[in-house]
Amino acid sequence: MHTSEGKDEEAPGRGPSRQVVIVGGSVAGLFAALAFSRQGHRVTLLEGERLPDCDSAVEAFERWERRGAPQARHSHAFLARLHNGIRDRTPDLYADLMAAGAETLPFSDLVEATFENPELIPEDDEIVLLACRRITLDWVLRRHVERATDTDYRDGVRVTGLLSETDEPSGLPRVKGVRFQEDSGEETTVEADLVVDASGRNTQLADWLKEIGSPPLEKDSEGCGIFYCSRFYRLRDGVETPPLEGPIGGDLGYLKYAIFLGDSRIFSITLAAAPSDDALRSVRDAAVFQAVTEALPTPGPWVDPAVSEPITDVYTYANLKNTLRHFAPEGRPLALGLYPIGDALLHQNPISGRGCTSAWISAWLAADCYAEHLDDPLAFAEKMNTEVQRQLVPWYANMLAQDRAAKERTGVDERGEDPFAFQREDGSIDPKAYMRSLLVEGLVPAMREDIVVTRAFMRIFNMLDDPSDLMAAPDLLARVMAVWGRRDEREPVRMGPNRSEMLEEIATASG
Ligand SMILES: Cc1cc2nc3c(=O)[nH]c(=O)nc-3n(C[C@H](O)[C@H](O)[C@H](O)COP(=O)(O)OP(=O)(O)OC[C@H]3O[C@@H](n4cnc5c(N)ncnc54)[C@H](O)[C@@H]3O)c2cc1C
């Protein structure tokens, strides 16, 4: 198949084949391996961490430490956009996930507890989350890539830099491959027509680019104002799965919580709070975590010791950031023959549950844009940048705005002010307080009263519709405003203990 120029002739039934090297073998790297292989390319995937072979997802959960991607041991929700993408573009992978015990969580189930006779429409079938542990996804995905593609998967090898030459017409560095270090310490190189950086949020890409003389790789980065604690539980033998009475997640202002349905009768609970909240930081302690979770309305019955038992420690993840790397500032790439995807490109507050979906989107974007511009690396990078700006950056911007608003709310609460008092003494309106009131006293109750609003919110949450659609749709805004207009008539909904009640629980559990 090789021609004298090192290019491939067309593979029968597929497009022309090229050598693609992927750095990082977690979700983004594995999705990319799948996407590029499906399009007929030869793929080499280089993963730093050596993961032991396991016969089941349950064994992988016990044995995979995931030092290279520690978040893989935390609760994960997989959004409908990811579920639908896997189902439609890679039905064989979808079948493998279901065979490994993954389940689906459709809109009809989610609204059952809230609406007595919900009026469902055909489009609601698109709103289906995928429920399984993150390690289960990684284990199934890796096995699938190894069995169903010709990917040359090498783990225990660490990429240390890029091979490049100068592209004469553009003057940009043209990446020709990577340097990597074997477990033994030996340095090796591999050539590539395209290098895909899927090495996660701590990618060394900026240093690698500097070494080959490209302009600096700039990034925007801002703290999410949150820390995360997750713990996994197994339902006891013979115990039926408890009903999901009430929302699967909630925001008490001082504490966010969610229950994540997994596979193999395992589920997890995540608690999140502001890093500045010293009292809440003690949820890292197993006894405090248990006491706080038992006090929460929906997760409480699930963690009852008669129903389930904890099977892990409490995992903590601090210093969370929203980060966007500008690989193609003003549309011009910093180098040719290279593109970052997944967390290496952008990552955001995990509370959004968007990370793996963004990894999926960026992996397929890379493969699809490459198929369109196989022999024009500049056009490939420009197209990729256009699509990233269109399909991913608006979500990032939306998360940044939400986090800034949440941090401001924390400040208002800490000062003991009314967060919703939007009418100033001089008669003018405080726009931030007004927005808070509209969201908390309008949108949140509207989601319990009006299925049209719930549907619109869930479509955006699941990355099926653009975040700007919610308040921009005149009909939706009117529905939310109608509920907001009745805010003084409504009994406040109790999502869980208030802060001082919870601090008492914490004090008792801390002994
Ligand atoms: C606490 C927490 C909770 C989260 N919850 C969710 C959720 O509910 N839903 C969701 O969709 N997302 C969630 N996310 C985000 C999600 O985990 C990430 O978006 C996702 O893991 C990104 O995948 P990735 O492949 O880009 O990077 P990673 O998963 O970080 O993987 C990078 C890989 O590259 C390897 N690597 C690094 N450097 C090198 C090198 N030099 N050479 C070779 N290999 C290298 C690493 O070993 C690793 O395997 C969460 C994140 C956090 C922190």
The ligand as an SDF file (V2000), in Angstrom:
LIG
                    3D

 53 58  0  0  0  0  0  0  0  0999 V2000
  -13.4700   15.2160   39.2470 C   0  0  0  0  0  0  0  0  0  0  0  0
  -13.8750   15.1070   37.8070 C   0  0  0  0  0  0  0  0  0  0  0  0
  -15.1310   14.6120   37.4710 C   0  0  0  0  0  0  0  0  0  0  0  0
  -15.5240   14.5310   36.1340 C   0  0  0  0  0  0  0  0  0  0  0  0
  -16.7900   14.1320   35.8120 N   0  0  0  0  0  0  0  0  0  0  0  0
  -17.1600   14.0470   34.5100 C   0  0  0  0  0  0  0  0  0  0  0  0
  -18.4560   13.5940   34.1400 C   0  0  0  0  0  0  0  0  0  0  0  0
  -19.3250   13.3710   34.9820 O   0  0  0  0  0  0  0  0  0  0  0  0
  -18.7340   13.4520   32.8110 N   0  0  0  0  0  0  0  0  0  0  0  0
  -17.8150   13.7510   31.8410 C   0  0  0  0  0  0  0  0  0  0  0  0
  -18.1040   13.5700   30.6570 O   0  0  0  0  0  0  0  0  0  0  0  0
  -16.5960   14.2160   32.1640 N   0  0  0  0  0  0  0  0  0  0  0  0
  -16.2570   14.3730   33.4540 C   0  0  0  0  0  0  0  0  0  0  0  0
  -15.0150   14.8370   33.7750 N   0  0  0  0  0  0  0  0  0  0  0  0
  -14.1020   15.2310   32.6850 C   0  0  0  0  0  0  0  0  0  0  0  0
  -13.4790   14.0180   32.0270 C   0  0  0  0  0  0  0  0  0  0  0  0
  -12.9810   13.1390   33.0030 O   0  0  0  0  0  0  0  0  0  0  0  0
  -12.3690   14.4730   31.0830 C   0  0  0  0  0  0  0  0  0  0  0  0
  -12.9140   15.4450   30.2430 O   0  0  0  0  0  0  0  0  0  0  0  0
  -11.8140   13.3300   30.2470 C   0  0  0  0  0  0  0  0  0  0  0  0
  -11.1300   12.3880   31.0270 O   0  0  0  0  0  0  0  0  0  0  0  0
  -10.8560   13.8930   29.2000 C   0  0  0  0  0  0  0  0  0  0  0  0
  -10.3090   12.8310   28.5010 O   0  0  0  0  0  0  0  0  0  0  0  0
   -8.8890   12.9730   27.7880 P   0  0  0  0  0  0  0  0  0  0  0  0
   -8.6760   11.6610   27.1120 O   0  0  0  0  0  0  0  0  0  0  0  0
   -8.8540   14.2230   27.0040 O   0  0  0  0  0  0  0  0  0  0  0  0
   -7.8480   13.1840   28.9710 O   0  0  0  0  0  0  0  0  0  0  0  0
   -7.4950   12.2310   30.1920 P   0  0  0  0  0  0  0  0  0  0  0  0
   -8.6410   11.3560   30.5240 O   0  0  0  0  0  0  0  0  0  0  0  0
   -6.9530   13.1060   31.2720 O   0  0  0  0  0  0  0  0  0  0  0  0
   -6.3420   11.2990   29.6510 O   0  0  0  0  0  0  0  0  0  0  0  0
   -5.0770   11.7430   29.2360 C   0  0  0  0  0  0  0  0  0  0  0  0
   -4.2400   10.4950   28.9830 C   0  0  0  0  0  0  0  0  0  0  0  0
   -2.9980   10.8690   28.3970 O   0  0  0  0  0  0  0  0  0  0  0  0
   -1.9530   10.1510   29.0200 C   0  0  0  0  0  0  0  0  0  0  0  0
   -0.7310   10.9600   28.8830 N   0  0  0  0  0  0  0  0  0  0  0  0
   -0.4800   12.1610   29.4600 C   0  0  0  0  0  0  0  0  0  0  0  0
    0.7230   12.6160   29.0730 N   0  0  0  0  0  0  0  0  0  0  0  0
    1.2350   11.7000   28.2220 C   0  0  0  0  0  0  0  0  0  0  0  0
    2.4490   11.6130   27.4790 C   0  0  0  0  0  0  0  0  0  0  0  0
    3.3780   12.5830   27.5250 N   0  0  0  0  0  0  0  0  0  0  0  0
    2.6660   10.5030   26.7200 N   0  0  0  0  0  0  0  0  0  0  0  0
    1.7240    9.5070   26.6630 C   0  0  0  0  0  0  0  0  0  0  0  0
    0.5740    9.5410   27.3460 N   0  0  0  0  0  0  0  0  0  0  0  0
    0.3190   10.6290   28.0970 C   0  0  0  0  0  0  0  0  0  0  0  0
   -2.4230    9.9420   30.4620 C   0  0  0  0  0  0  0  0  0  0  0  0
   -1.7760    8.8460   31.0750 O   0  0  0  0  0  0  0  0  0  0  0  0
   -3.9290    9.7260   30.2600 C   0  0  0  0  0  0  0  0  0  0  0  0
   -4.2390    8.3620   30.0780 O   0  0  0  0  0  0  0  0  0  0  0  0
  -14.6160   14.9410   35.1030 C   0  0  0  0  0  0  0  0  0  0  0  0
  -13.3630   15.4430   35.4480 C   0  0  0  0  0  0  0  0  0  0  0  0
  -13.0030   15.5500   36.7820 C   0  0  0  0  0  0  0  0  0  0  0  0
  -11.6660   16.1440   37.1150 C   0  0  0  0  0  0  0  0  0  0  0  0
  1  2  1  0
  2  3  1  0
  2 52  2  0
  3  4  2  0
  4  5  1  0
  4 50  1  0
  5  6  2  0
  6  7  1  0
  6 13  1  0
  7  8  2  0
  7  9  1  0
  9 10  1  0
 10 11  2  0
 10 12  1  0
 12 13  2  0
 13 14  1  0
 14 15  1  0
 14 50  1  0
 15 16  1  0
 16 17  1  0
 16 18  1  0
 18 19  1  0
 18 20  1  0
 20 21  1  0
 20 22  1  0
 22 23  1  0
 23 24  1  0
 24 25  2  0
 24 26  1  0
 24 27  1  0
 27 28  1  0
 28 29  2  0
 28 30  1  0
 28 31  1  0
 31 32  1  0
 32 33  1  0
 33 34  1  0
 33 48  1  0
 34 35  1  0
 35 36  1  0
 35 46  1  0
 36 37  1  0
 36 45  1  0
 37 38  2  0
 38 39  1  0
 39 40  1  0
 39 45  2  0
 40 41  1  0
 40 42  2  0
 42 43  1  0
 43 44  2  0
 44 45  1  0
 46 47  1  0
 46 48  1  0
 48 49  1  0
 50 51  2  0
 51 52  1  0
 52 53  1  0
M  END
$$$$
